[in-house]
Amino acid sequence: MLTALSIRDVVLIERLDLEFGAGLSVLTGETGAGKSILLDALGLALGARGEAGLVRRGAEKATVTAAFDIPAKHPARQLLADNEIASEETLVLKRVLGADGRSRAFVNDQPAGVGLLRQLGELLVEIHGQHDAHGLLDAATHRGLLDSYGGHEALLATVRKAHEAWQACRKAEDDARAEAETARRDEEFLRHALAELDKMAPQPGEETQLAEQRSFMQGGAKLSEALQAALNELTEGRAVVSALNAAHRLVDRAAAKAGDRLAAALQSLAAATVEASEAVAQIELVLADLDSDPQKLEQIEERLFTLRALARKHNVDVDALGALQGDMARKLASIDSAGADLKKLAAATAEARAAYAAAAAKLGEARRKAAAKLDKTVNKELAPLKMEKASFRTTIETLAEGPNGEMGGGPEGLDRVAFEVSTNPGAAPGPLAKIASGGELARFMLALKVALAGTGDAAALVFDEVDAGIGGAVADAVGERLARLGVDVQVLVVTHSPQVAARGLHHWRVQKTQGKSTSTTVVPLEAAERREEIARMLAGAKITDEARAAADKLLAAGA
């Protein structure tokens, strides 16, 4: 609920701090006292359009701060999370409007866009008046309100889940069909390209290996000459290996006379002999590789260049040719099995569609039952509000299939819901905003809100002169319904009706004072002051004892 409203320099209000409680709160005052300024100020905090004319004359800026106490699971908290704004126990909306018309917005003391402020405002407060009603006049909200009224949360969850499953099956089928059609168009190319790749059978890392072999063999002549010279040094004349073997034998014979002193020398000569033999063998192996196949360089180059040409043709790296080969094979395989696979996917889609249709139909049936109950409840409220000739109805239209048999609807089901009214017997019903006059519209809104009590997310409801043009028993009926509504949700009412004012749990008087400049103030009324205010509303300028007695009766009836 709205817990506090702080206003600085808005039109005639210089400084004002109000605290609000639960239930029905009423604001009264003479015409022109500035009651509408309060609503304009609240609207600023809720993201309404700001105009420079709202800034008090002589002030540099106007500031309005509204504080709300909302439940942990209120949609506003999710909106805060989506915008990375810390959610605190109290939600504070602030708007600063400069004299030049520029404004700034803050949410929990963090800078925010006015758009976010407006989104939060729509979740927190509903304002209903003769010419202004957020939410109920928008037919897009009617289905959600009916579902809340009917308690359709479980049915809605089932429909949403079924719709999600159906859409997933449709996407899988559409993707498979598109892939098969694309593959079919490219079948000839795929078969030719795959044959080329199968013939080459590219291997991962092959390009690097071939390039290294090519480089090795391109330098074969010089490398062979160098290696042969090295081999000659090791093997011709008194060969190194022979010399080492001879030295090893001579030292080995002398070792017996030297004790352990020649053990290390024998070990080193043996190791040197092995290493020299291994070096000769490795050089001979490389020379043999260079001389074994004179055409090998040509074969290596031919394969390397062919692989690179294939890679350029398909716009991939050489190492990716193997993956491309597998992908083409799968696409060709899908062409062969496409018919059977598509049949399976189409069957799954049809099954999911039928499950969604069944769930949506069950929800639609529940909606029709809830609509009949809502219509009866609202129409019962109209007669006491002096609208006995008017009628209210909820229309539910099942969305038709499209020209290609495509089912209408979505995650919320197959129904389009709209609230319609008729103000005279025999007159065709129509949308609320087009059929009802200003006063009738406000009372229709009140009747609807009473019927829908407890089903919305709004933290507060504001009614601006919902009692305009009525009095007596009708005004008392309005007051009684506002008080009843205040049991479920916080209600703020700007009223000229003493019958409505007497029903309030909290009462403020809006008054204009004259000093160096004209200003508007708001005064909370205690019991005696409240009696005088209601008597003034009954009697006019001169308050009589009869008016005070009548005020006592109204207050007693409203207690």
N, C-alpha and C positions, 0 to 999 in steps of 0.2 A: 504494500500500500504506500501511498504518498505520505511521508512522515513530516516533511518540512519544505517550506517554500520561502526563499529569501529574494527580495526584490530591491534593487537600487536604481533610482533615477529612470524609471519607466513612466513616461507621460506625466501624470500628476502625482505619481508615487515617488517620494524622495527616498524613503527608507522604510522597509517593512519586512518583518520576520514572523512567519506563521508556523505553528506546529499543528499537525492533524492527527486525529485518532481514527479508530475503526468505526464502522457503522455509517449512519447518515449525518452528514454535516450540511448546514444551510447557511447561505450568505444572503442577507437582505439589505435593503437600503432604498432611499428615494431614487427616482429616475434621474440619471445623470450623475449619480454619486461616484461612479467609476467601477461598477462591478465588472463591466466588460474588460476593463484594463487588467484585472486579475487574470482573466482567461487569456488575454493577449500575452501577458507575461509568462504564464504557464506554457503557452504555445511556443514561445521563444525557447524555453528550456527543453521542449520536446522536438525541436528541429523545424519549427514553422518558419516561413519566410520572414526575414528581418528587414524592416524599413527604417530609415533614419528618423522618420517622424515619431517613432516610439521612444526615442531618447528625450528625456526631460529637457526643456529649454534651459540653456546655460550650462548643461552638463557635457562632459567630454565623451561619456559612454554610459550605456545602460548594462546592468548585470543581473542575471536571474539564475538562481541555483535551486534545483529541486532534488530532494533526497527521497529514496525509495527503499523500503524493506521488502525483499522478495524471497520466495522459497528457493531452496538449493537447486531444484530441477526446473526452475522457470526458464523459458526459451531465451530470455535476455542474457542469461549467464553463458549459454552456448554461443550467442552472438559475440559476447565479449571475448570468449576464448578464440573464436574464429578470427578476431581482429587483434589478438595478442595483447589484450588489456587485462590486467589483474582483476580478478573478481573478489571484491571485498564484501564484508557483511552488509554494509550499506552501499547502495548504488547511487552515485551522485552525478547528476547531469548539470553542466554549467554552460551558459551562453553569454558572451560579451559582445555587445553591439555598439560600434562606434558612431559618433555623430555624422561621419561621412558615409554611413551605410554598410561599412565592412564589419564582418563579424568573425568571431573565433569560437570554437566549441571545445569542451573538455569533458572527458568521461573518467571519473575517479581520479581527477587531477592530471590526467594525461591528455595532451592535445589530440583532438580527433576531428574528423570531417563532419560537417553539418549533416551530410547524408547518413552517417552512422547514428548521429543524434536522432534523426528522424525515424530511422529503423527501430531504435530502442523505444522512442516515444510511442510508436504504433503498437509495440508489444506491451507497454506499461499502462497507457491511459486511453480510454475511449471517450470522446467528447460528442455529446448528442445535443442538438438544438433544433430550432425551427429550420435552419438552413445549413446545418452542418452535422453530419453523422459519419464517423469513420467506421468502416468495417461492415455494418449491416446493410448499407446502401450498395455495397460492392457485391454483386452476385457471386464473385469468385470465392467469397468467404462462406457462402451459405452451406455448401456441402460439408465443410469442416465443422460448422456449428451444429448441423443436424447429426453428424457422427458423434460429436461430443455429447449432445443431448441423448442420443440413443445408446451411448456406451458401446460403440462399435470397435473399440481398440483391437480386440483379439481378431475380429473378422478382417479388419483393415490390414493387420500384420500378415494374415494368411494370404490376402489378395496381393499385397506387395511382394511377398516371397514368391508366389506363383507367377506374377508378372515378370519378376527378375529371372526366374528359371526359363520362362517362355522366351524372353528376349535373348538369353544366352544360347538357347537352342537355335533360334532364328539366325543369330550371328554366325554360329558354327556352320549352319547349313549354307548361308549366303556366302561365307568365306570359301567353303569347299566348292560350291558351284562356280564362283568366280575364278578360283584357282584352276578348276577343271576346264572351264571355257578358255582361259588364257593358255593353258597347256595344249588344248586341242588346236587352237589357232597356230601355235608354234610347234606342232608335233613334228612336221617334216624337218624343220631346223634342228629340233632337239635330237632327233634320231641321227642326223648327219653329224652334229657336233659331238654327241655321245660316242659315235663310232670312232671319231678322230681321237677323242680322249682315251677310249678303251684301247686303241691301237698303241698309243704312247704310254699308257699306264703310268702317269707321273707319280713320283714318290716325294714325300716331305723331305726338304733339305737337298733335293737332287740338284738344283741349280747351283748351289754353292759347291757341291762336290764336283760337278762337271767343270765349272769354271776353274777350280783349283787344278784338276787334271789337265785341262787345256793349257793353263799357264805353265804347268810343269813340263808338258811335252813340247810347247813352243820353244822353250829354252833347252831342248834336248841335245843339240849338237855341241854347244859350249859346255853344257853340264857333263856330257859323255866324255869330252876331251879332258876336262878337269878331273873327273873321277878316274879315268884310265891312267892319267899321270900319277894320281895318288896311289892307285893300285900297283903301278910299276915300282913306285918307291918302296912299297911294302913287300913286294914279291920277287923282284928281279935282283940279280947279283946274289949277294949274301942276304937272303930274305930275312926280314925282321923276325918272323915267327920261328924260322930255323935257328937264327942266332939266339933267340930267347930260350929255345928248347936246349940248345947246346950249353948255354951258360947255366941253365938249371941243372943239367946233368953234372957238370964240373963242380958246381958248388955243393951239390948233394953228396958227391964222393968225399969232398973235404969236410963235410959237416961233422963226421964222426970224430975228427981230431979237434974240432973247435967247441965241442960241448953244445950249449944252447945258443951260442953267439950268432950262428948263421940261420936260426929258425925264421926270423923275420924276413931275411933276404930271400930264403927259399919261398916263403909265402908270397912275397911281392913278385918274384919272378914267375911263379905259377899263375898269379892273377894277371900279370902283364901278358903272358902268353895267351890266356883265354880271351882277354879284351882285344888283343891284336888280331887273333883269329876271327873274333866276332866282327870286328871292323872290316876285315877283308871280305867276309861273307856278305855283310850288308851292302858294301860298295858293289860287289859282283851282282847282288840281287837287283839293285837299282839300274845297273848297266844292262842287265838282262831285260828288265822291264822296258827300258828305252829302246832296246834293239829287237824286242820280240815281235812287234807288229807295226810295220811302217805305216799302215792305213788307220791305226787306232786314233791318231789325232784327228783325222778327217771324220771318223765316226762320232767322236766326242763332240766336235764342233757342230756336226749336222744335228745331233739330238738336242744340244744346248740351244741352238738357234731356232729349231722347230718348237721347243717348249716355250721359248720367249715369244715367238710369233703367236702361238695359241693364247698365251696370257694377254697379249695386246688385243687380240681379236675379241676376247671376252671381258676386257677391261678389269683384269684381276692380276694379283701377283702370281708368279710361277708356283709358289708354295701353296696357293689357294686353288690350283687346278684340280687337285684331288677332291676337295670339298665340293667344287663345282660339278665334278663328274658324278658324285653321289647325289647331289641335288637334282641334276638332270635325270638320273636314273629313277629317283623317287617320283618326279613329275610324270615321266612316261608310264611308270607303274600305276600312278593315280588315274591316268587316262584309261588304262585297261580295267581298273576296278572302280572307276568313278560311278558307274551306274548303280552298282550294289551299295556303295558307300552313301551315295546321295539318297537312295531309298531309305536306308537306316536313319539318316539324319532327318529326312522329311517326316518319317514316322515319329521320331522323338519330338520334333517341333509340333506336330499335330496333337500328340499326347499332352505336351505341356500347354498348348493353346486350350485344349479342352479342360484341363485342370484349372487354368486361369478363368475360363468362362464360367465354370461351375462355382468357383469361389466368389467371383464377381456377382453372379446371379444370387447367391445366398446373401451377400452383403446388400444387394439391391432390394431383396425381399425384406430384410431387416430395416432398411432405410424407409421403405413404404409404410411399415408398421409404426416406426418412430415418427414419420411425417404426419400420419393420421392422429397420433397422440398429441404432437406439437400443435397441429391446427386446432384441435379441440381445446387445448389449454389456452392458446392465444385468443381464440374467439370468445372464450369464457371471460377473459379479462377486458374485452372491448366495451361491453354494455355498461359497466360501472363508470367507464371513462367517457360516457356520452357519445359512444360510437356504435350504438346498437344496430344501426343499419349497415355498418361496414362488415366486411368479412376478410379473413386471412386464409391463405392456402399455400401449401408447399407443393410445387410441381417437380416431378422427377421424370426426366426424359432419358430413355436408354439410347446411348449413342449408336447410330446406325453403322453398318459395315461400309467400307469404301467401295469404289467402283471395281476394284480388283479382289473383292472379298476380304479386304483387310479389316480386321476388327478394330473398332474405335476404342476409346478409353485409354487407361494408363494404370499406373501403380495404385491409384485411388478407386479403380473400378470402372464400370461402364455407364455410370449415371451422371447426368447434369442436373444439379439441384438449384432451384430458384424460389425465393419467397415472393409471393404476389399478393396484392390486396385489391379489394373493390370497396368503394365508399358508399355505393348506393345499390339497392336491390336491382338485379337485372343488368347492371353494368358489367362490362367485360373486365375481368381482373387484369392487372398489369404490374410492372415493377413498382416498388415502393416509392422511388424518387419521382416517378412520372405521374402517379395516380393521386397520392396524398398531398393535401395542402400543408402549409407550414405547421399549424397547430396539430393537425391530424397526424402528420409525420412524426412529431415528437411523441405523441401518445402511442402510436403504433410501435415506436422504438421502445417505449417503456413497457408496453404489454409483452413485446418479444423478449426484452431483457429479463422481465420477471419470469417468463416461461423458461428461459435459458439459464437462469441463475445457477452459478457454480460451474458452468461449462466452458467459460473462456479463460484466457491467460491474463487479461488486463488486471493490473494491480489496483486500478481506480476507475470509476465511471463518473463522468462529469455531465450533468444535465443543465443546459442553459435555458432558463425560462420554459421548461417543459409544460408549465401550467398556464401559458399565455392564452388569454381569451376565454378562460373558464373560471368558475367559482363555485361556491356552495358545496353540494354533495359531490360534484365531479372533482373539484379541487381536493376535497377530503379523500376521495378514492385514489387520486394521484399520490397524495401524501402517504396514504396507507401502503401503497405498492412500492413507493420509494423506500419506506422504512423496512418493508419486507425484503426488498432487494439488498438493503444494507446489512442484513444478517449474514449474507454470503460473501459480499464484496464491499469495499469502501465506496461510498457514494457521496459526491459533492454536488449540491444543487444551488444554482442562482435562481431565486424565486421572488415573486411579488405576492404570493398567495399566503395568507396567514395560516390556512389549513395545512399547507405543506410545511411552513416554518415551524409549526407546533410539533411536528413529528420528529424533528431533528434531535440527535443526541448531543450535537455541538452546534452552536449558533454564533455567527459573527455578523456585525453590522458594518456595512461599508458606508462611510460618510465623507463629505467634502468639507474641508475647513478653509477659512479665509484668514490670511495673515498678510505678510509682505507679498506672498504669492499664494495662489490656490493650490491645495494639495489634497490627496485622497489618503485616508487612513482606514484601517480595519480594526475594529474593537471586539474582542471576545465578550460575550454577554453572560452575566450570571443570572440567576433565576429571576430576581426583581427586574433587572434591566431587560431581560427577555420578555417578561410580561408587558413592559411598557412598549417594546418594539412591536410585538404582535398587536397590541391595542392600537398603536399608530397605524399599522397596516389595515386594521379594521375600520378605524374612524377617520383617518386622514390627518389634517393639520392639527385639529383640536381633539385631544384625547379625553374621552368622557368616562365616567364611572361605568356606564353600560358597556363601553368598549373593553374596559379592564375586566369586567365580569365575563364578557364573551371570550376574552383571551384566556382567562382561567379555565373556562370550559374546554377550550381547544387544547390547552396544555394538559389538562387532566385526561382528555380522551386520547391524547397522543402518548401518554406516559406508559 
